Structures are given as structure tokens and as C-alpha cells.
């Protein structure tokens, strides 16, 4: 596994070594001791899996208490995945980083606690799987507007995104609860 820090170095791209031949492929998706060495010591307590269709945008989500670190990957299809640093004390506060994750490239993205997260579905369908460092807690969940001009994410939109009611009601970064 290659661990590649992105332009916000706390967000790390994981590029697995894929062994393949005419029968198919094999790859290791997680190894605790390597993750500890290259990213940090985190314990994962919950795994999630979602399915979405083309044009759906989910995010930008976070939990203001019980913040979740997420190790995300796409098992079917393709998405543009985004992490936004919402830690006031960080030199990257309000900055974003994005990467295309797909079943073909098999890349994963580590998004640490203190970040808002979202993704936009590029393929006809996509299945998205992720490990979390804390449990989901609806009472602490928050959403930042996907198109906040102060963040200015360069989403690769082909049409207007399909949003949930919750995401349509997201706050701007300037008015959102953030981490110190």
C-alpha cells in the first residue's frame, strides 16, 4: 500500500498494490500496523455502505461532537470525493482537497476527524464503503453547503446535483459550527 499525503497533508490517499491475472484480482484494503505507521493510531468502530446514482451529491457532512475519521472507498462505479478542513486552528482551515475514487483505481481516502466530507457520483451508479472512527450520531450531524463560495470546490458537475433536503439546508462555513 502506498500512502500519499495530499495538498492538505492530513488527508491521505491510499493506493493499494493490486495483484491480478486472468482469474481476477486480489488486494489488501486495510492493515492496522501500516495504517498506524503512515497515518496515525485510530480505531475503527463502524463500517458503512451506500449506493447512489449519477449526479447525486452527498455532503458536506460532519459530526460536531463524536467527530468521525473516515477511510472511504468505492467498490462499484466512480465518485469525486472531497474533504474540507474545518479545524479553526489549522493552517488549511476552509481549504478543500478532492480525488476521484473508483472501483477501477481501487484508491482509498483517509479523511481525519475535524473535516467535512462529501462526494459526487460520476458513474451511472456507485457503491461507497467506509470505515468510521466513531459512531454515527444524528444529533451531532451537521452539513455545510456543497457550493459555499468561500470554499469554492471545483466539483466536476455535468448537471445540477441531486441533493437531500438536509444538504439543501446546509450552512455556509462562515455560519457553521466548526472545530477549534
N, C-alpha and C positions, 0 to 999 in steps of 0.2 A: 504494500500500500504506500502510495506517495501522499504526503501531507503538504499541501501548498497554501501558505497564508496568502490571502487576497489583499486588495488595497487597504482594507481595514483588517490589520493582521490578526485580530481575534477571531475573525471569520475564516475558516479553513476549508479548502476544497480537498476532498479525499478521492484519490484516483486509484482504484483497485487494480491489481495485476490480474488480468483475465487469462485463464488457460482454456483454449478452445481447439476443437478439431471437428471432423465431420459428424461427430456424435452430439455436439453442443458445446457447452462451456461450464466452467467452474470458477467461482471467485469467492474470496473471503470478504464478508461485508462488515465484520467488526471483530476486533481483537483488543480486549481490555488493556493489556500491558502496553501495546503500541500506542493506543489512544492516550493513555496516561502520560506516556513519554513525549508525544508530539503535540498534544492539545491541552491536557490537564486531567486531574483526577476528578471525574464526575461519575455519579451513579445514575443509571437509567432505571426509572421505576414504571414507565408506561410506554407501550407501543401503540401507534395509531395507523390507520389505513383509510384513505379516502379515494373516491372515484369522481371525476369531473369531466365535463365535455368541453370542446373547443370554445374559447372565448370567455370562459369563466375565470374571474379573478377573485381570489380569496385573500383577504388581508386588508390592511396590515395589522396583525394580531399580536397581543402580548398579555401577560398577567402582571398587574401592578404589585401584587403580593403572590408568593409562591411562584416567582419567575421561572420559566422553563427554558433550559437549554435544549436545543433540538438537533438531532442528527437526521437529516432528511435525504430521501432518495426517491427516484421514480422507477417503478417496476414495469410500467406499461405506458408507452406514449412519451410525451415531451412537455416540459414546462420551463418557463423563465422564472427562476426563484430569486427572491430579494430579501435582504436583511438590512434593517435601518438601525443605526446606533442611537439609542435613546437614553444613554447614560450622560447626565449633565456634566460630570467630571471628566468625561473622555475627550481627547483631542479630536475625535471623529464624530462628536455629537451632531445629530441631524444629517449625517452622511449615509449614503447607501452603497451597497455592493450587490451585484446580480450575476447570476450564472445560469446557463441552460443545463438542465438536468434531464436525462432521458434514459429509457431502457437500453438504448444503443450505447451511449457513452458510459453508463453504469457509475457515473460520478456521484458523490455524496457531498453534502454541505453541512458543516458544523456551524450552528448559529448559537452563540452563547447566551446565557441569561442576560437580560438588560437590552435586548434587541427586539424590535417589532419585526414580524415575518409575514411574507405574503408570496403568492405565486400566481402566474397567468398561464392558462393552458394553451399550448401551441398546436397540439395534435387533435385529431377528431375526438379522442378520449385519452385520459391519463389516469393512472393509478399512482398514488402518492403515499409513501410509507415513511414513518418517522418514529424515532425513539425520543422520549422526553425525560428530563432530569427531575421534574416534579409533576404532581398530579394535576389534571385539568380541574379548574375551579371556576365555574361560570360567574360567581360573584366578583371575582377579581379580573375577569377578562375585559380588555379594552381594545379599541380599534382606532387606528389613525387613518385618515383619508388616503386612499391609494394615489390620489392625484394632487396631494398637497404641493402647491407651487414652491414652498420653502425647501422641500426635499427634492423635488423635480426628478423623479425616477423616469428613466428612459424606457418605459415599457414597450415591448415590440408589438404594439396593438395592430391588428388587421381591421377590426371593427370596434365599436364601443363595447367595453367589457360588460359581462353579466355579473351583477353583484347581489349579495344578500341584503335584506333590509338593514341588518346590523352594520354591514360595511358601507352602505349608503349614508348611514348616520354617523360615520367615523368623525373624529375631531381632527383639527389641524394639529401639527406638532406644537405650535405656539400655545394652544389651549389644552393640550392633553396632559394627563398625569404622566410624569416620566421618573426615571430613577436618578438618584443623586450622584 
